Amino acid sequence: MAVEGNKVIVATADCRLIAVEKDTGKAMWDVLTCDPSLEYSITGAPRVANGKVFIGNGISDYGARGYLSSYDLETGKMVWRFWTVPGDPKRGHENETMKMASKTWADGYAKNGGGSPWDAIVYDEKYNQVIFGTDSGIPYDPDVRSPGGGDNLFLNSIVAVDANTGRYKWHYQTVPNDAWDFNSANHIIQAELNIDGKQKDVLMQAPKNGFFYVIDRSNGRLLKADPYVNATWASRIDLKSGRPIENPAARYHKTKEGRSRVTPSLLGGHNWHPMSYSDKTGLVYIPAHEFSTTYRLNPDAQLGGALFDWYGNDLNAERDDLSKSATQIGRLIAWDPRRGKAAWTVDHELPMNGGVLSTAGNLVFQGTATGKTQCALRRQGSVAVVF
């Protein structure tokens, strides 16, 4: 939820955005932000800033066309809507931005939708912009999703729009022509960092693809991109072009065998679990995990595309073993965004663990999949308390 003045703002799974009076619980306004009959839902929290409420939607994995909406805080009236992928050009594009994005799709549009901003939404007061991350598209096989290629904007992207009008300002796409569900809807952190001797207003994200990004939030220019977990799908991110240097063998739909084993897995190196930043240490604390997924073509699927083995074992292996003995690692990473490397790490017993809180008292808290909460020293990473 979000709180502003006398209002508590709540988003519901059936697409409603509700403002409740905080002292009485009385509903002040209640609006429907999307059509749940079209496979829409809301999974993320609303954000409130500058007299407006910003909310995205989810379930683009099932064909919903993503968008971010802005509502007036006092009345609940919609102010603007930004679509994240182009619709059918026969109906006309909503604006020049969608016309531009349409050129990156076969036939000029996303037939199966995608690109939902289901989690990361932040307000940048300095530049009066809303910055959000987007989901990937369906089907995973890009040759089916967009035959003929194309980057497929704005899938797997970080997008900035004007907070007052919703007008497009800039974007950065982490995985063009994605084939692995490496979405970028993950937590976004804003900060001021000294990069190569210059003070920069930046945003930081550790998306599913395994690379940690530092981006100039004034213009969307990539400043740094380094792997925070093992990443076999790409060797590096080219800082000049901003594009990944891919391992051709990772594109299962192009291989002779029609399959590839890729790290990070379908669940990513970091997923929805919040990371945190301390301006005292200059470190970002990432709830990371590392394991693999085997993707293979599945021409009999309803939408075409790919099948996958979630945890990276052989396709016929047992799938209920999530322990480290199955080469799956859960890890708390204290990441130095200036140096592009980990300052320290703490390994966990199970791979997927909770979000992270760092405090001014030199501590980092994280809940783990074993049901225990760990408290680590913020600078050294040694575990101080387990309860």
C-alpha positions in Angstrom: 0.0 0.0 0.0 0.9 3.7 -0.1 0.1 6.5 2.4 -0.2 10.2 1.6 -1.9 12.7 3.9 -5.2 11.3 5.1 -5.3 8.6 2.4 -4.2 5.0 2.3 -3.9 3.7 -1.3 -4.4 0.0 -2.0 -4.3 -1.9 -5.2 -6.1 -5.2 -5.5 -5.6 -8.4 -7.5 -8.9 -7.8 -9.4 -7.5 -4.5 -10.9 -9.0 -2.0 -8.4 -7.2 1.0 -7.0 -8.8 2.2 -3.8 -8.3 5.3 -1.6 -9.3 4.8 2.0 -9.5 7.5 4.7 -6.8 6.4 7.2 -8.7 7.4 10.4 -12.1 5.8 9.5 -11.4 3.2 6.9 -14.1 4.8 4.7 -13.5 4.4 0.9 -12.9 7.8 -0.7 -12.7 6.6 -4.2 -12.5 3.2 -6.0 -11.5 2.9 -9.7 -11.0 -0.1 -12.0 -7.6 0.2 -13.6 -7.7 -2.8 -16.0 -10.0 -5.5 -17.2 -9.5 -8.7 -15.3 -11.3 -10.7 -18.0 -8.4 -9.9 -20.3 -5.9 -11.7 -18.0 -4.9 -8.5 -16.2 -4.2 -8.2 -12.5 -2.2 -6.0 -10.1 0.7 -7.5 -8.2 2.7 -4.5 -7.3 2.3 -1.6 -4.8 1.0 1.8 -5.9 3.4 4.8 -5.7 2.2 8.3 -4.7 4.1 11.5 -5.7 3.4 15.0 -6.9 -0.4 14.7 -6.3 -0.7 11.5 -8.3 -0.9 7.8 -7.8 1.1 5.6 -10.2 0.1 1.9 -10.8 1.1 -0.8 -13.2 -0.3 -4.3 -13.8 0.8 -7.9 -14.1 0.0 -11.2 -15.8 1.5 -10.2 -19.2 2.9 -13.7 -19.1 -0.6 -14.7 -20.3 -1.0 -12.1 -23.1 -2.0 -8.8 -21.5 -0.7 -5.7 -23.1 1.2 -3.8 -20.4 0.8 -0.2 -19.3 1.5 2.3 -16.5 -1.4 4.6 -15.3 -1.5 7.8 -13.4 -4.5 8.8 -11.2 -5.4 12.0 -9.5 -4.8 11.5 -5.8 -7.9 13.6 -4.7 -10.5 12.3 -7.2 -9.2 9.0 -8.5 -9.6 10.3 -12.1 -7.1 8.9 -14.6 -4.6 11.5 -15.7 -2.6 9.6 -18.3 -1.7 6.1 -19.5 1.6 4.9 -21.0 1.5 1.7 -23.0 4.6 -0.4 -22.9 4.2 -2.4 -26.2 2.5 -1.4 -29.4 -1.1 -2.5 -30.2 -2.6 -3.5 -33.5 -1.5 -0.7 -36.0 -4.9 -1.2 -37.8 -6.5 0.6 -34.9 -3.9 3.3 -34.9 -1.0 3.9 -32.6 -1.7 5.9 -29.4 1.2 8.2 -30.0 4.6 8.7 -31.7 6.3 6.6 -29.0 4.2 3.5 -29.9 4.8 4.2 -33.6 8.5 4.1 -32.8 8.2 0.9 -30.8 6.2 -0.8 -33.5 9.2 -0.8 -35.8 10.9 -3.2 -33.4 8.2 -5.8 -33.8 7.2 -8.1 -36.6 4.0 -6.9 -38.2 4.3 -3.7 -36.1 2.8 -4.9 -32.9 2.9 -7.3 -29.9 0.2 -9.8 -30.8 0.4 -11.5 -27.4 1.0 -8.4 -25.3 3.7 -8.3 -22.7 5.8 -5.7 -21.0 3.7 -5.2 -17.8 5.3 -2.9 -15.2 4.2 -5.3 -12.4 6.6 -4.2 -9.7 9.3 -1.5 -9.9 7.9 2.1 -10.0 9.8 5.0 -8.6 9.4 8.8 -8.7 12.4 10.9 -9.5 11.7 14.3 -8.0 14.8 16.0 -9.4 13.7 15.3 -13.0 10.0 15.1 -12.3 9.8 11.7 -14.0 8.4 8.2 -13.2 10.8 5.4 -13.8 9.6 1.8 -14.1 10.7 -1.6 -15.2 8.9 -3.9 -17.6 8.2 -7.6 -18.0 9.2 -9.8 -20.9 6.8 -11.2 -23.6 5.0 -14.4 -24.5 5.9 -16.8 -26.0 9.5 -17.0 -24.8 10.7 -18.1 -28.2 11.2 -14.7 -30.1 11.0 -16.4 -33.4 7.3 -17.2 -32.6 6.6 -14.0 -30.7 8.1 -11.7 -33.4 9.1 -13.7 -36.5 11.7 -11.8 -38.4 13.4 -10.5 -35.3 13.4 -7.0 -33.7 14.3 -5.8 -30.2 10.6 -5.8 -29.1 10.3 -2.5 -27.3 9.5 -1.9 -24.5 9.9 -5.5 -23.2 12.7 -6.1 -20.6 13.2 -2.3 -20.3 13.7 0.5 -17.8 11.5 3.4 -19.0 11.2 7.0 -17.9 8.2 9.2 -18.6 7.2 12.7 -17.6 5.3 12.5 -14.2 2.8 15.2 -15.3 1.9 14.0 -18.8 3.1 10.4 -19.2 5.2 11.5 -22.2 8.1 9.3 -23.1 11.5 10.6 -22.0 14.0 7.7 -22.4 14.4 4.0 -22.1 17.2 1.4 -21.6 16.5 -2.2 -22.7 18.5 -4.8 -20.8 17.7 -7.8 -23.0 16.8 -7.0 -26.6 14.8 -9.8 -28.4 14.6 -11.8 -25.1 14.4 -15.6 -25.2 14.7 -16.4 -21.5 12.1 -14.4 -19.6 14.8 -12.1 -18.3 12.5 -9.3 -17.3 13.5 -6.0 -15.8 10.5 -5.4 -13.5 12.8 -5.7 -10.4 13.5 -3.2 -7.7 15.0 0.2 -8.8 17.1 2.3 -6.5 18.0 6.0 -7.0 21.2 7.5 -5.7 24.0 9.9 -6.4 27.3 8.2 -7.2 30.8 9.2 -8.2 31.4 7.3 -11.4 34.8 7.7 -13.0 35.4 10.9 -11.1 32.1 12.6 -11.9 29.1 12.9 -9.6 26.1 11.3 -11.3 22.4 11.0 -10.6 21.9 7.3 -11.1 19.4 4.4 -10.9 20.5 0.9 -10.1 18.9 -2.4 -10.9 19.8 -6.0 -10.6 17.4 -7.6 -13.0 16.9 -11.3 -13.7 19.6 -11.5 -16.4 22.5 -11.6 -13.9 24.0 -8.1 -14.6 24.0 -5.2 -12.3 23.2 -1.9 -14.1 24.1 1.7 -13.2 22.2 4.1 -15.4 22.3 7.9 -15.7 18.7 8.8 -14.8 18.9 12.2 -16.4 19.1 10.6 -19.9 19.0 6.8 -19.6 22.7 6.4 -20.6 24.3 3.2 -19.4 27.3 3.9 -17.1 28.2 0.4 -15.7 27.0 -3.2 -16.2 28.7 -6.0 -14.4 27.7 -9.6 -13.6 26.6 -10.1 -10.0 26.1 -13.8 -10.4 27.4 -16.3 -13.0 25.8 -15.3 -16.4 26.4 -17.7 -19.3 23.9 -16.2 -21.8 26.2 -13.2 -22.4 29.9 -12.6 -21.9 29.4 -8.9 -21.1 27.4 -5.7 -21.8 29.0 -3.4 -24.3 29.0 0.1 -22.6 29.1 2.0 -25.8 26.1 0.4 -27.5 24.4 -0.7 -24.3 23.7 -4.1 -25.8 24.7 -7.6 -24.4 27.4 -9.6 -26.2 25.5 -12.8 -26.3 26.7 -16.4 -26.3 25.1 -17.8 -29.5 24.7 -21.2 -27.9 22.3 -19.7 -25.3 19.6 -19.1 -28.0 18.1 -22.6 -27.9 15.7 -21.7 -30.7 18.8 -21.3 -33.0 20.7 -24.4 -32.0 20.7 -27.7 -33.9 19.5 -29.5 -30.8 16.8 -27.0 -30.1 17.8 -26.7 -26.5 20.3 -24.8 -24.2 21.2 -24.7 -20.6 21.5 -21.2 -19.3 22.5 -19.4 -16.2 20.8 -17.5 -14.5 17.7 -19.6 -14.5 14.2 -18.6 -15.6 13.8 -17.2 -12.1 16.8 -15.0 -12.6 19.8 -14.0 -10.5 17.4 -11.7 -8.5 13.7 -11.6 -8.7 11.0 -9.5 -7.0 12.6 -9.6 -3.5 13.6 -6.0 -2.6 17.2 -5.1 -2.4 18.5 -2.1 -0.4 21.1 0.6 -0.5 23.2 2.3 2.2 24.7 5.7 1.3 26.9 5.2 4.4 28.7 2.2 2.9 27.9 2.9 -0.7 26.8 -0.8 -1.1 23.7 -2.4 -2.5 22.5 -5.5 -0.7 21.1 -8.0 -3.2 19.0 -11.1 -2.3 20.5 -13.2 -5.1 20.3 -16.8 -6.2 22.2 -18.8 -8.8 21.0 -21.8 -10.7 20.3 -22.8 -14.3 17.4 -23.5 -16.6 17.4 -25.9 -19.6 15.2 -24.4 -22.3 14.0 -26.5 -25.3 11.7 -25.8 -28.2 8.1 -27.0 -27.8 6.3 -26.7 -31.2 3.2 -28.2 -29.7 2.6 -25.5 -27.2 -0.5 -23.4 -27.5 1.5 -20.3 -28.4 4.5 -22.2 -29.7 7.8 -21.4 -28.0 9.7 -23.2 -25.4 9.6 -25.7 -22.5 12.0 -25.4 -19.6 13.4 -27.2 -16.6 13.0 -24.7 -13.8 16.0 -25.7 -11.7 18.6 -26.6 -14.2 18.8 -30.4 -13.6 18.5 -32.8 -16.5 15.1 -32.7 -18.1 14.2 -36.2 -16.7 15.8 -35.6 -13.2 14.0 -35.1 -10.0 12.7 -31.5 -9.6 12.0 -31.3 -5.9 15.6 -31.0 -4.7 16.3 -27.3 -4.2 19.3 -27.7 -1.9 22.8 -26.5 -2.6 23.8 -30.1 -3.4 21.9 -29.6 -6.6 24.3 -26.7 -7.5 21.7 -24.1 -6.6 22.9 -21.3 -4.4 21.1 -18.6 -2.4 23.2 -15.7 -1.5 23.2 -12.2 0.1 25.5 -10.0 -1.9 26.9 -6.7 -0.8 27.5 -5.1 -4.2 29.8 -2.2 -4.8 28.2 -0.3 -7.8 31.3 1.9 -8.3 33.8 -1.0 -8.6 31.3 -3.4 -10.2 32.1 -6.3 -7.8 31.0 -7.8 -4.5 32.4 -6.4 -1.3 31.2 -9.5 0.6 28.7 -12.4 0.3 26.8 -14.7 2.6 25.6 -18.1 1.3 22.3 -19.5 2.3 21.1 -23.1 2.7 18.3 -22.6 0.1 18.3 -20.7 -3.2 15.4 -18.2 -3.0 15.3 -16.0 0.1 13.5 -12.8 1.3 14.1 -9.1 0.7 16.7 -7.1 2.4 16.7 -4.2 4.9 19.9 -2.2 5.7 19.9 0.2 8.6 21.9 3.1 9.9 23.0 0.9 12.8 25.4 -1.0 10.5 23.2 -4.0 10.1 21.6 -5.9 7.2 18.5 -8.0 7.8 17.2 -10.7 5.5 14.6 -13.5 6.0 15.6 -16.8 4.6 13.8 -19.8 3.1 14.5 -21.9 6.1 12.2 -19.7 8.2 15.0 -17.9 10.0 16.0 -14.2 9.8 19.7 -13.4 9.5 21.3 -10.1 10.7 24.7 -9.4 9.2 27.2 -6.6 9.8 26.7 -4.2 7.0 30.4 -3.7 6.2 31.9 -7.1 6.7 29.0 -9.5 6.1 29.7 -11.7 9.1 26.4 -13.0 10.5 25.7 -11.4 13.9 22.3 -12.9 14.8 20.1 -15.7 13.6 16.5 -15.9 14.9 
